[in-house]
Amino acid sequence: MSTRTLISPAQLARPRGKVLYWVTFGGVVALFTVVFLGPMYWMVSSGFKDTQEVVRTPPTLVPESFEPDNYAQAWNVMDLAGLLGNTLFYAFGALVFQLVLDVAAAYSLSKLRPVFGKAILGMMLATLMIPATVLVVPQYLTVLDVPIFERNLLNTPWAIWLPSVTNAFNIFLLKRFFDSIPRELLDAASMDGASPMRTLWSIVLPISRPILGVVSIFAIVGVWKDFLWPMLTLPDPAKQTLNVGIYSLSNGVPVNVLIAALTMASLPTLIIFLIFQRNIMGGLTAGGLKG
């Protein structure tokens, strides 16, 4: 069965069809390049401009006043090193908790088949329909005075880690991947005397590296880009994340220096995506094993 396309092979073989195809293709690529890379270019180039040129209307495409010291000034004045260290600490802490608990939950729902497992999964997925801002107040009241333990978690890493642990979307991704693992592998391990924990560690996790990479990236980026929750739970400037710290220190800072700081804050996640984009797509599309 042949696949229907916008331009038939016969039309594409003609000189006029080829010209039309490449003109359309080039226009679409140029349009998407401008739409997606244009704001990034404006942010990076504005970090090299002086204050007057940044606010000039219309804006200049190429910086007329090249001032690379703006980035060094932003790094020192806004203490980006300390804020970056805090953000990495929170992000990788959340990653560890998510990998341990979300993998355990997904493995239980997929392979151990607990009682009411489908109902539990359904209720977890139903939480994805709730806007995140609706949960801010009850979550804040919870970390302000944790039930049973009666502890105030403000200005502690636990205020960031605990709300991010039970990520329904990541559990769903992991469960779907675990479902694609042939049951015969697990049965063979069980016949050899492997416990469920041993099977998970020695068989399931090595096979699941693509989806574990995807979940890891989602966990890190989720903490990195979050703003509202860290602003509420980390009022101490010495413990704030990168986004909140830049916002708190933005008053009195020149616009060009602020843009330079925002550029440096955006680079880590952009680099992570560019390096691991194949892993992301491979993990999301991985659905089974070939025997």
BELPEKA-V246082 format. One record per residue. RES is the residue in one small letter. SS is DSSP state (@ for helix, = for strand, . for the rest). PHI is phi in radians with two decimals (none if undefined). D_LAST is the distance of its C-alpha to the last C-alpha in Angstrom with 1 decimal. Layout:
BEGIN
res	ss	phi	d_last
RES	SS	PHI	D_LAST
RES	SS	PHI	D_LAST
END
This chain:
BEGIN
res	ss	phi	d_last
m	.	none	27.0
s	.	-1.41	28.6
t	.	-1.60	28.7
r	.	-1.44	32.2
t	.	-2.13	33.5
l	.	-1.16	36.9
i	.	-2.10	38.0
s	.	-1.25	37.2
p	@	-1.02	36.3
a	@	-1.16	39.7
q	@	-1.18	41.5
l	@	-1.19	39.5
a	@	-1.29	40.5
r	.	-1.35	44.1
p	@	-1.01	45.9
r	@	-1.15	47.0
g	@	-1.14	43.5
k	@	-1.12	42.1
v	@	-1.09	44.9
l	@	-1.08	44.4
y	@	-1.10	40.7
w	@	-1.24	41.1
v	@	-1.14	44.1
t	@	-1.13	42.2
f	@	-1.07	39.2
g	@	-1.11	41.5
g	@	-1.15	43.5
v	@	-1.13	40.5
v	@	-1.09	39.2
a	@	-1.11	42.7
l	@	-1.10	43.2
f	@	-1.17	40.1
t	@	-1.11	40.9
v	@	-1.16	44.4
v	@	-1.16	43.3
f	@	-1.60	40.7
l	@	-1.64	42.1
g	@	-1.03	45.8
p	@	-1.04	46.2
m	@	-1.15	44.5
y	@	-1.11	46.8
w	@	-1.07	49.8
m	@	-1.17	49.0
v	@	-1.15	48.5
s	@	-1.20	51.5
s	@	-1.16	53.7
g	.	-1.18	53.2
f	.	-1.70	55.1
k	.	-1.61	58.0
d	.	-1.45	61.3
t	@	-1.10	62.2
q	@	-1.18	64.4
e	@	-1.27	61.8
v	@	-1.12	59.0
v	.	-1.62	61.1
r	.	-1.22	62.6
t	.	-2.19	62.4
p	.	-1.26	60.9
p	.	-1.23	58.5
t	.	-1.48	58.2
l	.	-1.31	55.0
v	.	-2.01	55.5
p	.	-1.02	57.2
e	.	-1.47	60.8
s	.	-1.96	61.4
f	.	-1.51	58.6
e	.	-2.24	58.6
p	.	-1.18	55.6
d	@	-1.14	57.5
n	@	-1.04	56.5
y	@	-1.24	53.0
a	@	-1.15	54.6
q	@	-1.15	57.1
a	@	-1.11	54.5
w	@	-1.09	52.5
n	@	-1.46	55.7
v	@	-1.16	57.5
m	.	-1.67	54.7
d	.	0.88	53.3
l	@	-1.18	49.8
a	@	-1.11	48.7
g	@	-1.15	49.4
l	@	-1.13	47.9
l	@	-1.14	44.7
g	@	-1.09	44.5
n	@	-1.07	44.9
t	@	-1.14	42.2
l	@	-1.11	39.7
f	@	-1.10	40.6
y	@	-1.16	40.1
a	@	-1.15	36.9
f	@	-1.31	35.1
g	@	-1.13	36.5
a	@	-1.11	35.2
l	@	-1.08	31.8
v	@	-1.08	31.7
f	@	-1.13	32.8
q	@	-1.17	30.4
l	@	-1.11	27.3
v	@	-1.20	28.5
l	@	-1.41	29.7
d	@	-1.21	27.4
v	@	-1.12	24.2
a	@	-1.09	25.8
a	@	-1.16	26.8
a	@	-1.15	23.5
y	@	-1.14	21.6
s	@	-1.13	24.2
l	@	-1.19	24.1
s	@	-1.51	20.4
k	@	-1.94	19.5
l	@	-1.48	23.0
r	.	0.90	24.3
p	.	-1.24	28.0
v	.	-1.13	30.9
f	.	1.06	31.7
g	@	-1.08	28.5
k	@	-1.16	28.4
a	@	-1.17	32.1
i	@	-1.11	31.8
l	@	-1.10	29.0
g	@	-1.09	31.2
m	@	-1.17	34.3
m	@	-1.13	32.5
l	@	-1.19	31.4
a	@	-1.13	35.0
t	@	-1.17	36.3
l	@	-1.19	34.8
m	@	-1.40	37.4
i	.	-1.56	40.2
p	.	-1.04	41.6
a	@	-1.08	41.5
t	@	-1.18	45.3
v	@	-1.17	46.0
l	@	-1.54	44.5
v	@	-1.10	46.6
v	@	-1.12	49.6
p	@	-1.10	48.1
q	@	-1.15	45.8
y	@	-1.14	48.9
l	@	-1.13	51.0
t	@	-1.21	48.2
v	@	-1.27	48.1
l	@	-1.20	51.9
d	.	-2.63	52.2
v	.	-1.13	49.1
p	.	-1.02	49.5
i	.	1.26	50.1
f	.	-1.37	50.0
e	.	0.93	52.7
r	.	-2.10	51.7
n	.	-1.66	52.2
l	.	-1.72	49.1
l	.	-1.11	50.7
n	.	1.11	50.6
t	.	-2.20	47.8
p	.	-1.07	44.1
w	@	-1.09	43.3
a	@	-1.14	44.6
i	@	-1.60	41.8
w	@	-1.26	39.0
l	@	-1.10	39.4
p	@	-1.13	39.4
s	@	-1.59	36.2
v	@	-1.17	34.2
t	.	-1.48	33.2
n	.	-1.67	31.6
a	@	-1.09	30.3
f	@	-1.15	28.5
n	@	-1.15	26.5
i	@	-1.10	25.8
f	@	-1.13	24.5
l	@	-1.06	22.2
l	@	-1.14	20.8
k	@	-1.12	20.5
r	@	-1.07	18.6
f	@	-1.21	16.0
f	@	-1.09	15.9
d	@	-1.09	15.6
s	.	-1.41	12.2
i	.	-1.33	10.8
p	.	-1.00	9.3
r	@	-1.12	12.4
e	@	-1.08	11.1
l	@	-1.09	10.9
l	@	-1.22	14.4
d	@	-1.13	15.6
a	@	-1.13	14.7
a	@	-1.14	16.6
s	@	-1.14	19.4
m	@	-1.17	19.7
d	.	-1.42	20.2
g	.	1.66	23.0
a	.	-1.36	21.7
s	.	-1.34	23.7
p	@	-0.97	22.5
m	@	-1.18	23.9
r	@	-1.14	22.3
t	@	-1.10	18.8
l	@	-1.08	19.6
w	@	-1.27	20.9
s	@	-1.63	18.5
i	@	-2.06	15.1
v	@	-1.21	15.6
l	@	-1.14	17.9
p	@	-1.05	16.2
i	@	-1.22	13.1
s	.	-1.62	15.8
r	@	-1.01	17.9
p	@	-1.04	17.9
i	@	-1.28	19.3
l	@	-1.14	21.5
g	@	-1.13	23.0
v	@	-1.11	23.7
v	@	-1.09	25.4
s	@	-1.10	27.3
i	@	-1.13	28.7
f	@	-1.07	29.7
a	@	-1.15	31.4
i	@	-1.19	33.4
v	@	-1.15	34.4
g	@	-1.06	35.4
v	@	-1.28	37.9
w	@	-1.12	39.0
k	@	-1.57	40.0
d	.	-1.20	41.6
f	.	-2.23	45.3
l	@	-1.11	47.0
w	@	-1.14	45.6
p	@	-1.08	46.3
m	@	-1.14	49.8
l	@	-1.37	50.6
t	@	-1.73	49.3
l	.	-2.21	50.2
p	.	-1.25	53.9
d	.	-1.23	54.5
p	@	-1.03	54.4
a	@	-1.27	53.3
k	@	-2.03	50.0
q	.	-1.38	49.2
t	.	-1.43	46.1
l	@	-1.10	46.2
n	@	-1.13	46.7
v	@	-1.20	49.3
g	@	-1.12	51.1
i	@	-1.12	51.5
y	@	-1.12	52.8
s	@	-1.19	55.2
l	.	-1.69	56.6
s	.	-1.29	56.8
n	.	-1.19	60.5
g	.	1.50	62.8
v	.	-1.65	60.2
p	.	-0.99	60.7
v	@	-1.07	58.3
n	@	-1.15	57.0
v	@	-1.20	56.3
l	@	-1.11	54.5
i	@	-1.14	52.3
a	@	-1.08	51.5
a	@	-1.13	50.4
l	@	-1.12	48.2
t	@	-1.10	46.6
m	@	-1.15	45.8
a	@	-1.22	44.4
s	@	-1.49	42.0
l	@	-1.11	40.7
p	@	-1.00	38.3
t	@	-1.18	36.1
l	@	-1.14	36.3
i	@	-1.14	35.2
i	@	-1.05	32.3
f	@	-1.15	31.1
l	@	-1.12	31.6
i	@	-1.33	29.7
f	@	-1.89	26.7
q	@	-1.11	26.6
r	@	-1.16	23.2
n	@	-1.13	21.8
i	@	-1.10	23.4
m	@	-1.18	22.0
g	@	-1.13	18.5
g	@	-1.21	18.7
l	@	-1.26	20.2
t	@	-1.66	17.7
a	.	-1.20	14.5
g	.	-2.28	13.3
g	.	-3.14	9.7
l	.	-2.08	6.3
k	.	-1.79	3.7
g	.	-1.43	0.0
END
